[in-house]
């Protein structure tokens, strides 16, 4: 019972025997417990270290076990002290780890041949994109998640994109379907198309990403906070994988000038995506971020689908979506 407080079974049995039979000495404990004298003495040494056993004040040759009430208090106090010391060691280790990570990150930023470079903050990202803009020669590919684009983002991107298009660079951009309901973003996308760019939309995108000439890619370090920082990638293997991702997504996307398509049974592509995300257990906030809509709109989408499927819960909606063929059985 006292193992949680640091007392092993054998030592606890000796302690209990001494409480029940305080007159027993080492020989008496050996006889009573049927264990070798060496084990009894080891247990007594351990009890002495824990201050659970001491020599009697009345008979210095006799061992005395402290009362269980006091013994528990001693063990608890000792364990609290050990936990406090362990916490201090953890905090010290955390500080050392943070320093090592910081030093390593700094080294990575200074070693572009490693194929990875980190950009910290929105200004650093914009400065890098401005420099990269002058280097692009043939192709500029972009994932633009987040739904309707901010005015600041569109203002910053317009002169960069215009220079690319004037140089004859092929530009292909994939937005979310949700921009179709935002006049400002649609107007910007139409401006891109008028200048020679191509624009398509999909229900959701994994992250903000730009690929230049299929040689360099820049991605948001945190898909939920894209202004925090970005990662620049140039390793050929990584670039090949990201280009494949873009090409596959582009093939599945729909041109902005065409009406958004529908899945089977009359579901829009956006509704079908909501079903997939619900089946995977995503929250309303997570669904909102992936679709580029507000949490309130995401909740409305979910509630509408539940009503269409005559489901009383999201779990039941997933089951019925599989039954009706909206989702594969492995997802529901």
Legacy VTK file of the C-alpha trace (Angstrom):
# vtk DataFile Version 3.0
C-alpha trace
ASCII
DATASET POLYDATA
POINTS 332 float
0.000 0.000 0.000
2.890 2.360 0.703
4.728 1.725 -2.563
3.320 4.974 -3.979
5.139 6.795 -1.194
8.466 5.136 -1.943
8.301 2.130 0.375
8.840 -1.233 -1.340
6.853 -4.331 -0.317
9.599 -6.008 1.710
10.441 -2.870 3.665
6.761 -2.200 4.317
6.269 -5.726 5.697
9.143 -5.194 8.172
7.668 -1.834 9.210
4.239 -3.397 9.776
5.745 -6.276 11.779
7.578 -3.811 14.039
4.348 -1.889 14.634
2.463 -5.078 15.521
5.281 -6.577 17.612
7.471 -3.762 18.942
9.392 -6.193 21.189
10.875 -8.067 18.218
14.499 -7.432 17.408
16.284 -8.541 14.237
16.180 -12.206 15.219
12.508 -11.972 16.095
11.713 -10.375 12.727
13.703 -13.079 10.923
11.667 -15.777 12.678
8.326 -14.011 12.297
8.709 -13.072 8.610
10.744 -16.108 7.559
13.268 -14.049 5.685
17.096 -13.979 5.795
18.725 -11.724 8.362
20.497 -9.789 5.566
17.153 -8.792 4.012
15.784 -7.742 7.402
18.845 -5.572 8.066
18.591 -3.987 4.567
14.939 -3.164 5.234
15.807 -1.658 8.632
18.526 0.468 7.006
15.974 1.735 4.506
13.450 2.486 7.275
16.150 4.330 9.202
16.991 6.437 6.139
13.316 7.361 5.848
13.156 8.187 9.581
10.463 5.551 10.090
12.640 3.608 12.550
14.883 4.936 15.336
16.491 3.650 18.503
14.241 3.732 21.531
14.886 6.543 24.004
14.102 4.135 26.823
16.342 1.321 25.602
19.090 2.402 23.160
19.581 -1.232 22.101
15.945 -1.571 21.013
14.571 -0.319 17.650
11.366 1.688 17.671
8.980 2.142 14.715
7.311 5.553 14.598
3.513 5.627 14.552
1.747 5.167 11.159
0.296 8.695 11.364
3.730 10.265 11.738
5.251 7.804 9.265
2.802 8.791 6.521
3.526 12.469 7.140
7.269 11.790 6.867
6.850 9.890 3.590
4.566 12.560 2.122
6.954 15.354 3.061
9.857 13.446 1.533
7.945 12.800 -1.675
6.925 16.455 -1.951
10.558 17.472 -1.596
11.563 14.994 -4.305
8.825 16.277 -6.619
9.958 19.867 -6.067
13.543 18.891 -6.868
12.390 16.997 -9.966
10.393 20.027 -11.114
13.495 22.182 -10.771
15.462 19.694 -12.855
12.709 19.668 -15.501
12.697 23.460 -15.703
16.478 23.515 -15.959
16.354 20.908 -18.721
13.658 22.872 -20.512
15.840 25.984 -20.472
18.827 24.049 -21.816
16.662 22.479 -24.553
15.284 25.890 -25.532
18.803 27.261 -25.875
19.887 24.296 -28.000
16.839 24.611 -30.248
17.464 28.338 -30.617
21.112 27.774 -31.522
20.202 24.998 -33.977
17.490 27.120 -35.597
19.985 29.939 -35.993
22.435 27.595 -37.660
19.744 26.345 -40.028
18.877 29.885 -41.083
22.535 30.475 -41.959
22.923 27.218 -43.904
20.673 27.493 -46.970
22.370 24.477 -48.592
20.554 22.303 -46.048
17.403 22.937 -48.074
15.449 24.602 -45.234
15.355 28.231 -44.164
13.078 29.890 -41.614
11.578 33.370 -42.010
10.290 34.982 -38.831
7.412 37.482 -39.012
5.271 38.989 -41.750
7.809 41.639 -42.775
10.523 39.024 -43.327
8.107 36.983 -45.439
7.169 39.962 -47.590
10.820 40.989 -48.035
11.699 37.453 -49.135
8.784 37.301 -51.586
9.814 40.631 -53.081
13.336 39.331 -53.679
12.014 36.009 -54.985
9.691 37.838 -57.358
12.678 39.140 -59.305
14.146 35.635 -59.651
11.109 33.794 -61.035
11.443 33.076 -64.751
8.837 30.538 -65.846
6.186 29.438 -63.359
4.561 30.687 -60.158
2.173 28.319 -58.321
0.210 29.235 -55.210
-2.188 27.816 -52.628
-4.188 30.698 -51.119
-6.257 29.360 -48.188
-7.999 31.445 -45.558
-11.054 32.248 -47.644
-11.583 35.894 -48.601
-8.199 37.619 -48.795
-7.441 40.641 -46.636
-7.160 44.050 -48.280
-3.591 44.362 -46.999
-2.613 41.037 -48.526
-4.123 41.880 -51.902
-2.491 45.318 -51.959
0.904 43.796 -51.162
0.506 41.051 -53.784
-0.852 43.131 -56.687
2.392 44.848 -57.817
4.408 41.635 -57.379
1.967 39.581 -59.406
1.647 42.252 -62.079
5.416 42.260 -62.658
5.431 38.472 -62.947
2.604 38.427 -65.473
4.155 41.230 -67.515
7.343 39.143 -67.771
5.321 36.225 -69.163
5.541 34.049 -66.049
2.789 31.409 -65.954
0.736 32.016 -62.786
-1.701 29.496 -61.355
-3.461 30.188 -58.059
-5.840 27.964 -56.119
-8.246 29.680 -53.712
-11.008 28.272 -51.532
-14.567 27.965 -52.845
-15.613 30.418 -50.112
-14.046 33.367 -51.998
-16.829 33.077 -54.561
-19.082 34.915 -52.090
-16.592 37.737 -51.428
-16.797 40.504 -54.018
-13.383 42.025 -53.233
-11.489 38.735 -53.538
-13.391 37.746 -56.673
-12.542 41.132 -58.210
-8.870 40.578 -57.409
-8.946 37.050 -58.864
-10.631 38.363 -62.017
-7.903 41.019 -62.295
-5.313 38.215 -62.165
-7.124 36.363 -64.952
-7.405 39.513 -67.069
-3.611 39.863 -66.788
-3.074 36.274 -67.944
-3.119 34.334 -64.677
-5.215 31.232 -64.051
-7.439 30.837 -60.984
-9.297 27.821 -59.653
-10.999 26.981 -56.357
-11.373 23.953 -54.089
-13.333 23.360 -50.861
-10.218 23.235 -48.612
-6.439 23.594 -48.784
-3.748 22.185 -46.470
-1.596 25.308 -46.087
-0.513 28.573 -47.692
2.192 27.747 -50.248
4.094 29.267 -53.178
6.294 27.311 -55.602
8.624 29.149 -57.990
10.010 27.517 -61.146
9.598 24.145 -59.404
12.837 24.852 -57.562
11.908 26.803 -54.423
8.809 26.633 -52.214
7.721 28.841 -49.350
5.094 27.610 -46.879
3.490 29.037 -43.756
5.178 27.627 -40.656
1.790 27.559 -38.885
-1.279 27.059 -41.077
-3.456 28.669 -38.374
-1.257 31.774 -38.008
0.376 32.404 -41.374
1.914 35.749 -40.365
4.056 34.180 -37.622
6.669 32.804 -39.982
7.377 30.768 -43.068
9.661 27.944 -44.167
11.623 28.160 -47.421
12.333 24.772 -49.002
14.748 23.998 -51.823
15.612 20.309 -51.371
14.719 18.572 -54.689
12.840 15.714 -53.020
10.602 18.060 -51.042
9.969 20.280 -54.051
8.971 17.290 -56.196
6.442 16.168 -53.570
4.950 19.663 -53.228
4.689 20.071 -57.002
2.816 16.759 -57.203
0.475 17.985 -54.472
-0.201 21.198 -56.379
-0.749 19.464 -59.727
-3.168 16.941 -58.203
-5.111 19.686 -56.419
-5.206 21.790 -59.601
-6.736 18.936 -61.580
-9.503 18.567 -58.976
-10.127 22.322 -58.716
-12.720 24.282 -60.707
-12.136 27.464 -62.691
-13.437 30.582 -61.006
-15.506 31.568 -64.028
-17.591 28.370 -63.850
-20.319 27.570 -61.295
-19.157 25.499 -58.318
-19.891 21.858 -59.082
-21.946 19.407 -57.088
-21.284 15.944 -55.784
-23.730 13.097 -56.077
-27.171 13.471 -54.486
-27.081 17.257 -54.983
-24.428 18.106 -52.382
-22.083 20.956 -53.229
-18.360 20.242 -53.088
-18.199 22.427 -49.992
-20.961 20.443 -48.279
-19.226 17.183 -49.181
-16.015 18.541 -47.649
-17.867 19.494 -44.462
-19.143 15.914 -44.232
-15.610 14.574 -44.549
-14.317 16.962 -41.886
-17.187 16.137 -39.520
-16.548 12.423 -39.992
-12.869 12.993 -39.142
-13.875 14.654 -35.867
-12.971 18.273 -36.643
-14.542 21.011 -34.526
-16.567 23.901 -35.954
-13.581 26.224 -35.516
-11.260 23.819 -37.346
-13.784 23.361 -40.166
-14.147 27.138 -40.416
-10.394 27.575 -40.816
-10.151 24.866 -43.469
-13.064 26.252 -45.506
-12.135 29.898 -45.019
-15.466 30.820 -43.419
-16.581 32.051 -40.002
-17.255 29.557 -37.163
-20.902 30.640 -37.311
-21.074 29.704 -41.005
-19.353 26.384 -40.309
-21.956 25.593 -37.632
-24.712 26.501 -40.079
-23.230 24.172 -42.699
-23.061 21.339 -40.163
-26.626 21.908 -38.930
-27.968 22.081 -42.488
-26.300 18.793 -43.385
-27.641 17.133 -40.241
-31.120 18.297 -41.189
-30.713 17.013 -44.772
-29.553 13.648 -43.445
-32.273 13.618 -40.757
-29.554 13.038 -38.151
-29.808 13.961 -34.475
-26.045 13.941 -33.869
-22.861 14.398 -35.845
-22.012 10.754 -35.331
-25.374 9.742 -36.796
-24.785 12.164 -39.676
-21.535 10.363 -40.469
-23.242 6.975 -40.389
-26.031 8.134 -42.698
-23.560 9.847 -45.021
-21.901 6.444 -45.504
-25.277 4.751 -45.976
-26.292 7.301 -48.636
-22.950 7.006 -50.426
-21.657 10.502 -49.572
-18.666 9.057 -47.690
-16.664 5.815 -48.060
-17.243 3.285 -45.292
-13.661 3.680 -44.045
-14.329 7.338 -43.197
-17.723 7.027 -41.511
LINES 1 333
332 0 1 2 3 4 5 6 7 8 9 10 11 12 13 14 15 16 17 18 19 20 21 22 23 24 25 26 27 28 29 30 31 32 33 34 35 36 37 38 39 40 41 42 43 44 45 46 47 48 49 50 51 52 53 54 55 56 57 58 59 60 61 62 63 64 65 66 67 68 69 70 71 72 73 74 75 76 77 78 79 80 81 82 83 84 85 86 87 88 89 90 91 92 93 94 95 96 97 98 99 100 101 102 103 104 105 106 107 108 109 110 111 112 113 114 115 116 117 118 119 120 121 122 123 124 125 126 127 128 129 130 131 132 133 134 135 136 137 138 139 140 141 142 143 144 145 146 147 148 149 150 151 152 153 154 155 156 157 158 159 160 161 162 163 164 165 166 167 168 169 170 171 172 173 174 175 176 177 178 179 180 181 182 183 184 185 186 187 188 189 190 191 192 193 194 195 196 197 198 199 200 201 202 203 204 205 206 207 208 209 210 211 212 213 214 215 216 217 218 219 220 221 222 223 224 225 226 227 228 229 230 231 232 233 234 235 236 237 238 239 240 241 242 243 244 245 246 247 248 249 250 251 252 253 254 255 256 257 258 259 260 261 262 263 264 265 266 267 268 269 270 271 272 273 274 275 276 277 278 279 280 281 282 283 284 285 286 287 288 289 290 291 292 293 294 295 296 297 298 299 300 301 302 303 304 305 306 307 308 309 310 311 312 313 314 315 316 317 318 319 320 321 322 323 324 325 326 327 328 329 330 331
